[in-house]
């Protein structure tokens, strides 16, 4: 899998270690979804790190919601008809993470920035795969279980609280 990372913030440094962890986390999501090694190798995700100001602009523009948020996802594949037909890389979509929000949440929940960034990346990737925790309680539980499984496999245990953050 190719992970293309762009930095559109300069408040908090995102280490190469975190970036490597995020790639591993996204590959783990694809593996958990039982995609073939060929599919995983050809997948491409664009990830942008922003500050709260930029995230608030994006949140307002794309969701009509005032204020910042921690992660936004923009899937490129809407249904089975959009699946790639042959070899070569294909873009699954874009994930935008507010690094300042991630830092704030890591402090609030008492864990590392690495763990919070991985959680947000996994959450965003699941949205790219079509999961939507806002559909129903059952959909939210399913998404939280998938997040928990991936983070546990990466050695980043999740707590048992309802929002999956601790």
Backbone as CSV, one residue per row, in Angstrom:
resi,resn,N_x,N_y,N_z,CA_x,CA_y,CA_z,C_x,C_y,C_z
1,UNK,0.834,-1.171,0.000,0.000,0.000,0.000,0.883,1.240,0.000
2,UNK,0.444,2.216,-0.748,1.161,3.480,-0.747,0.369,4.487,0.063
3,UNK,1.043,5.122,1.015,0.453,6.172,1.831,1.161,7.473,1.484
4,UNK,0.413,8.402,0.906,0.952,9.704,0.523,0.563,10.714,1.595
5,UNK,1.552,11.226,2.310,1.283,12.137,3.425,1.705,13.547,3.058
6,UNK,0.776,14.489,3.287,1.058,15.912,3.098,0.891,16.616,4.439
7,UNK,1.787,17.527,4.710,1.718,18.316,5.946,1.182,19.700,5.608
8,UNK,0.051,20.061,6.177,-0.512,21.393,6.008,-0.682,22.027,7.387
9,UNK,0.295,21.779,8.245,0.330,22.351,9.589,1.773,22.335,10.043
10,UNK,2.107,23.235,10.953,3.475,23.270,11.467,3.507,23.450,12.980
11,UNK,2.393,23.158,13.633,2.326,23.322,15.081,2.965,22.159,15.830
12,UNK,2.724,20.935,15.347,3.183,19.733,16.054,3.893,18.835,15.054
13,UNK,5.105,18.450,15.396,5.864,17.573,14.505,5.294,16.153,14.550
14,UNK,5.087,15.597,13.377,4.654,14.207,13.268,5.889,13.414,12.837
15,UNK,6.384,12.590,13.733,7.634,11.869,13.496,7.494,10.823,12.395
16,UNK,8.640,10.414,11.860,8.632,9.341,10.853,8.133,8.045,11.482
17,UNK,8.355,7.875,12.791,7.845,6.693,13.483,6.326,6.643,13.469
18,UNK,5.687,7.793,13.707,4.221,7.853,13.663,3.744,7.576,12.240
19,UNK,4.397,8.168,11.263,4.000,7.967,9.871,4.094,6.495,9.477
20,UNK,5.141,5.825,9.911,5.281,4.382,9.647,4.173,3.591,10.332
21,UNK,3.858,3.975,11.559,2.783,3.322,12.304,1.444,3.497,11.581
22,UNK,1.192,4.668,11.048,-0.067,4.925,10.350,-0.182,4.042,9.105
23,UNK,0.906,3.899,8.376,0.885,3.033,7.187,0.590,1.592,7.594
24,UNK,1.243,1.147,8.629,1.026,-0.218,9.127,-0.432,-0.400,9.575
25,UNK,-0.981,0.611,10.237,-2.370,0.544,10.710,-3.347,0.452,9.541
26,UNK,-3.116,1.245,8.495,-4.001,1.215,7.333,-3.909,-0.126,6.601
27,UNK,-2.704,-0.661,6.493,-2.536,-1.981,5.876,-3.245,-3.056,6.691
28,UNK,-3.208,-2.904,8.014,-3.888,-3.853,8.894,-5.400,-3.801,8.691
29,UNK,-5.950,-2.608,8.503,-7.389,-2.482,8.220,-7.724,-3.263,6.953
30,UNK,-6.946,-3.074,5.908,-7.209,-3.781,4.646,-7.077,-5.284,4.816
31,UNK,-6.089,-5.707,5.568,-5.897,-7.134,5.833,-7.079,-7.709,6.609
32,UNK,-7.546,-6.972,7.624,-8.702,-7.416,8.421,-9.968,-7.506,7.575
33,UNK,-10.033,-6.711,6.515,-11.188,-6.739,5.621,-11.054,-7.858,4.588
34,UNK,-10.021,-8.659,4.716,-9.776,-9.837,3.879,-9.513,-9.495,2.414
35,UNK,-8.898,-8.342,2.175,-8.479,-8.016,0.820,-7.227,-8.819,0.487
36,UNK,-7.050,-9.116,-0.777,-5.886,-9.883,-1.218,-4.609,-9.061,-1.064
37,UNK,-3.487,-9.758,-1.043,-2.191,-9.078,-0.965,-1.998,-8.169,-2.169
38,UNK,-2.506,-8.585,-3.318,-2.401,-7.777,-4.533,-3.195,-6.472,-4.387
39,UNK,-4.394,-6.597,-3.829,-5.238,-5.412,-3.598,-4.537,-4.458,-2.643
40,UNK,-4.026,-4.999,-1.549,-3.359,-4.172,-0.537,-2.133,-3.497,-1.138
41,UNK,-1.370,-4.230,-1.939,-0.177,-3.659,-2.561,-0.525,-2.526,-3.527
42,UNK,-1.671,-2.618,-4.188,-2.064,-1.624,-5.185,-2.807,-0.430,-4.585
43,UNK,-3.283,-0.562,-3.358,-4.077,0.503,-2.740,-3.227,1.731,-2.444
44,UNK,-3.857,2.865,-2.585,-3.200,4.136,-2.295,-4.152,5.008,-1.478
45,UNK,-3.623,5.598,-0.428,-4.392,6.505,0.413,-3.600,7.801,0.534
46,UNK,-4.309,8.907,0.392,-3.716,10.218,0.604,-4.120,10.683,1.997
47,UNK,-3.139,11.143,2.778,-3.409,11.609,4.128,-2.839,13.012,4.279
48,UNK,-3.634,13.903,4.843,-3.205,15.284,5.045,-3.286,15.610,6.528
49,UNK,-2.211,16.157,7.058,-2.178,16.624,8.439,-2.429,18.128,8.433
50,UNK,-3.447,18.554,9.184,-3.822,19.969,9.227,-3.892,20.442,10.670
51,UNK,-4.086,21.752,10.828,-4.330,22.311,12.159,-5.840,22.480,12.349
52,UNK,-6.241,22.905,13.533,-7.674,23.041,13.835,-8.367,24.074,12.944
53,UNK,-7.679,25.145,12.610,-8.282,26.176,11.766,-8.646,25.609,10.391
54,UNK,-7.701,24.923,9.773,-7.958,24.327,8.450,-9.038,23.247,8.553
55,UNK,-9.000,22.444,9.613,-9.999,21.386,9.785,-11.393,21.991,9.948
56,UNK,-11.500,23.093,10.665,-12.796,23.752,10.832,-13.328,24.227,9.477
57,UNK,-12.455,24.744,8.636,-12.859,25.161,7.289,-13.388,23.971,6.486
58,UNK,-12.660,22.860,6.517,-13.065,21.661,5.775,-14.371,21.092,6.326
59,UNK,-14.503,21.065,7.641,-15.699,20.528,8.279,-16.931,21.341,7.880
60,UNK,-16.782,22.649,7.879,-17.886,23.527,7.478,-18.227,23.347,5.996
61,UNK,-17.192,23.309,5.166,-17.396,23.211,3.720,-18.018,21.883,3.292
62,UNK,-17.493,20.775,3.804,-17.923,19.453,3.330,-19.063,18.831,4.124
63,UNK,-19.183,19.197,5.397,-20.225,18.585,6.219,-21.269,19.580,6.701
64,UNK,-20.992,20.872,6.498,-21.915,21.895,6.971,-21.945,21.998,8.482
65,UNK,-20.864,21.572,9.130,-20.781,21.576,10.589,-19.742,22.610,11.012
66,UNK,-20.159,23.548,11.850,-19.242,24.578,12.334,-18.273,23.989,13.348
67,UNK,-17.037,24.454,13.309,-16.027,24.022,14.271,-15.151,22.913,13.729
68,UNK,-14.147,22.611,14.511,-13.166,21.609,14.090,-13.646,20.196,14.426
69,UNK,-12.953,19.227,13.913,-13.153,17.821,14.246,-11.789,17.155,14.175
70,UNK,-11.710,15.891,14.543,-10.400,15.244,14.567,-10.006,14.594,13.241
71,UNK,-10.977,14.020,12.528,-10.651,13.317,11.279,-11.821,13.429,10.300
72,UNK,-11.476,13.589,9.042,-12.452,13.559,7.951,-11.956,12.572,6.907
73,UNK,-12.891,11.888,6.269,-12.547,10.921,5.222,-13.326,11.234,3.963
74,UNK,-12.657,11.045,2.841,-13.260,11.297,1.545,-13.023,10.084,0.652
75,UNK,-13.954,9.124,0.652,-13.767,7.899,-0.135,-13.838,8.160,-1.635
76,UNK,-13.037,7.418,-2.373,-13.059,7.508,-3.833,-13.889,6.384,-4.448
77,UNK,-13.990,5.260,-3.759,-14.742,4.113,-4.264,-16.097,4.096,-3.582
78,UNK,-17.146,4.352,-4.337,-18.481,4.416,-3.748,-19.215,3.088,-3.722
79,UNK,-18.939,2.208,-4.671,-19.632,0.921,-4.717,-18.803,-0.082,-5.493
80,UNK,-19.336,-1.292,-5.658,-18.593,-2.350,-6.328,-18.228,-2.005,-7.764
81,UNK,-19.011,-1.138,-8.419,-18.719,-0.755,-9.794,-17.433,0.054,-9.903
82,UNK,-16.986,0.630,-8.795,-15.778,1.444,-8.801,-14.511,0.631,-8.550
83,UNK,-14.617,-0.666,-8.362,-13.453,-1.487,-8.064,-12.490,-1.498,-9.240
84,UNK,-11.186,-1.508,-8.976,-10.199,-1.506,-10.057,-10.310,-2.767,-10.902
85,UNK,-10.049,-2.613,-12.201,-10.187,-3.747,-13.116,-8.881,-4.459,-13.389
86,UNK,-7.783,-3.801,-13.193,-6.512,-4.430,-13.531,-5.425,-4.020,-12.578
87,UNK,-4.192,-4.411,-12.914,-3.065,-4.086,-12.042,-2.783,-2.583,-12.043
88,UNK,-2.025,-2.151,-11.070,-1.692,-0.745,-10.939,-2.278,-0.186,-9.671
89,UNK,-1.785,0.974,-9.282,-2.271,1.587,-8.049,-3.601,2.288,-8.275
90,UNK,-4.391,2.336,-7.230,-5.668,3.051,-7.280,-5.899,3.725,-5.941
91,UNK,-6.505,4.884,-6.015,-6.723,5.701,-4.833,-8.004,5.292,-4.121
92,UNK,-7.863,4.877,-2.849,-9.034,4.544,-2.032,-9.722,5.805,-1.539
93,UNK,-8.952,6.854,-1.293,-9.528,8.101,-0.825,-8.543,8.908,-0.016
94,UNK,-9.080,9.946,0.601,-8.279,10.878,1.386,-8.713,10.844,2.840
95,UNK,-7.740,10.929,3.726,-7.989,11.042,5.166,-7.299,12.324,5.626
96,UNK,-8.053,13.177,6.305,-7.505,14.429,6.835,-7.552,14.342,8.360
97,UNK,-6.411,14.579,8.992,-6.318,14.505,10.451,-5.857,15.846,10.998
98,UNK,-6.581,16.358,11.984,-6.139,17.542,12.707,-5.135,17.085,13.760
99,UNK,-3.872,17.404,13.524,-2.820,16.977,14.454,-2.980,17.685,15.797
100,UNK,-3.376,18.942,15.770,-3.564,19.649,17.041,-4.710,19.040,17.849
101,UNK,-5.775,18.620,17.174,-6.893,17.958,17.852,-6.439,16.590,18.384
102,UNK,-5.660,15.865,17.584,-5.144,14.566,18.021,-4.269,14.729,19.263
103,UNK,-3.430,15.765,19.272,-2.568,16.016,20.425,-3.405,16.316,21.661
104,UNK,-4.399,17.186,21.489,-5.300,17.543,22.591,-6.013,16.300,23.134
105,UNK,-6.521,15.461,22.243,-7.242,14.242,22.663,-6.310,13.233,23.312
106,UNK,-5.066,13.156,22.858,-4.134,12.218,23.489,-3.912,12.596,24.947
107,UNK,-3.830,13.896,25.210,-3.672,14.368,26.595,-4.953,14.107,27.398
108,UNK,-6.101,14.408,26.780,-7.389,14.232,27.454,-7.637,12.778,27.836
109,UNK,-7.275,11.852,26.958,-7.534,10.434,27.202,-6.354,9.713,27.855
110,UNK,-5.250,10.427,28.050,-4.118,9.853,28.771,-3.331,8.801,28.013
111,UNK,-3.192,8.988,26.717,-2.332,8.080,25.960,-1.450,8.874,25.004
112,UNK,-0.610,8.186,24.258,0.385,8.843,23.415,-0.236,9.437,22.150
113,UNK,0.490,10.378,21.567,0.099,10.933,20.283,0.112,9.833,19.220
114,UNK,1.083,8.920,19.296,1.152,7.787,18.356,-0.168,7.022,18.349
115,UNK,-0.649,6.704,19.546,-1.861,5.908,19.678,-3.093,6.661,19.160
116,UNK,-3.164,7.955,19.457,-4.304,8.749,18.996,-4.292,8.903,17.477
117,UNK,-3.117,9.165,16.917,-3.010,9.289,15.455,-3.363,7.966,14.775
118,UNK,-2.930,6.847,15.357,-3.268,5.532,14.785,-4.775,5.299,14.850
119,UNK,-5.387,5.637,15.988,-6.836,5.486,16.103,-7.551,6.301,15.027
120,UNK,-7.161,7.556,14.849,-7.815,8.412,13.865,-7.598,7.903,12.442
121,UNK,-6.403,7.384,12.155,-6.129,6.827,10.830,-6.994,5.598,10.570
122,UNK,-7.090,4.711,11.543,-7.923,3.507,11.410,-9.385,3.913,11.247
123,UNK,-9.839,4.840,12.052,-11.216,5.321,11.969,-11.501,5.883,10.571
124,UNK,-10.583,6.715,10.092,-10.739,7.285,8.755,-10.720,6.229,7.665
125,UNK,-9.838,5.249,7.799,-9.747,4.184,6.796,-11.023,3.352,6.767
126,UNK,-11.597,3.086,7.925,-12.860,2.336,7.954,-13.966,3.117,7.250
127,UNK,-13.953,4.431,7.390,-14.915,5.245,6.625,-14.665,5.090,5.125
128,UNK,-13.394,5.046,4.711,-13.090,4.837,3.288,-13.615,3.492,2.803
129,UNK,-13.683,2.521,3.715,-14.172,1.178,3.384,-15.695,1.091,3.452
130,UNK,-16.356,2.194,3.791,-17.817,2.217,3.784,-18.485,2.100,5.139
131,UNK,-17.712,2.007,6.206,-18.303,1.934,7.538,-18.753,3.324,7.969
132,UNK,-19.891,3.373,8.671,-20.426,4.649,9.133,-21.070,4.470,10.500
133,UNK,-20.381,4.926,11.528,-20.855,4.780,12.910,-22.084,5.641,13.196
134,UNK,-22.411,6.566,12.310,-23.565,7.432,12.541,-24.868,6.847,12.006
135,UNK,-24.803,5.725,11.297,-26.007,5.096,10.738,-26.921,4.525,11.806
136,UNK,-26.312,3.774,12.728,-27.098,3.094,13.760,-26.174,2.681,14.896
137,UNK,-26.788,2.271,15.980,-25.993,1.778,17.113,-25.235,0.510,16.727
138,UNK,-25.873,-0.351,15.949,-25.217,-1.587,15.506,-24.013,-1.274,14.616
139,UNK,-24.165,-0.296,13.727,-23.063,0.099,12.846,-21.907,0.684,13.664
140,UNK,-22.245,1.451,14.690,-21.219,2.024,15.554,-20.474,0.922,16.311
141,UNK,-21.202,-0.045,16.847,-20.560,-1.147,17.570,-19.642,-1.952,16.659
142,UNK,-20.081,-2.179,15.436,-19.273,-2.936,14.475,-17.981,-2.180,14.155
143,UNK,-18.097,-0.883,13.950,-16.928,-0.076,13.632,-15.969,-0.031,14.815
144,UNK,-16.506,0.144,16.023,-15.659,0.181,17.226,-14.916,-1.139,17.423
145,UNK,-15.571,-2.259,17.145,-14.916,-3.564,17.279,-13.769,-3.699,16.285
146,UNK,-13.978,-3.234,15.071,-12.914,-3.287,14.062,-11.742,-2.387,14.462
147,UNK,-12.040,-1.198,14.979,-10.982,-0.311,15.455,-10.197,-0.985,16.576
148,UNK,-10.921,-1.577,17.506,-10.297,-2.235,18.650,-9.374,-3.381,18.203
149,UNK,-9.855,-4.176,17.268,-9.071,-5.315,16.795,-7.759,-4.856,16.143
150,UNK,-7.844,-3.852,15.289,-6.644,-3.361,14.602,-5.660,-2.764,15.607
151,UNK,-6.133,-1.909,16.493,-5.240,-1.282,17.461,-4.648,-2.307,18.425
152,UNK,-5.441,-3.270,18.843,-4.912,-4.339,19.701,-3.793,-5.095,19.000
153,UNK,-4.001,-5.412,17.720,-2.980,-6.132,16.948,-1.695,-5.327,16.805
154,UNK,-1.819,-4.004,16.844,-0.647,-3.130,16.748,-0.023,-2.863,18.116
155,UNK,-0.596,-3.471,19.171,-0.086,-3.260,20.518,-0.521,-1.939,21.124
156,UNK,-1.604,-1.369,20.591,-2.139,-0.092,21.069,-3.528,-0.323,21.635
157,UNK,-3.583,-0.988,22.747,-4.857,-1.393,23.340,-5.812,-0.227,23.520
158,UNK,-7.070,-0.496,23.197,-8.129,0.484,23.414,-8.798,0.184,24.740
159,UNK,-9.354,1.210,25.348,-10.126,1.044,26.576,-11.510,0.531,26.249
160,UNK,-12.324,0.436,27.250,-13.677,-0.106,27.056,-14.736,0.984,27.070
161,UNK,-14.314,2.253,27.059,-15.321,3.304,27.077,-16.073,3.354,25.751
162,UNK,-17.215,3.990,25.763,-18.128,3.942,24.610,-17.552,4.548,23.349
163,UNK,-16.760,5.632,23.471,-16.285,6.267,22.259,-14.981,5.659,21.728
164,UNK,-14.443,4.688,22.439,-13.268,3.987,21.941,-11.973,4.756,22.058
165,UNK,-11.956,5.851,22.754,-10.764,6.691,22.796,-9.768,6.289,23.874
166,UNK,-10.244,5.859,25.021,-9.331,5.619,26.139,-8.484,4.387,25.946
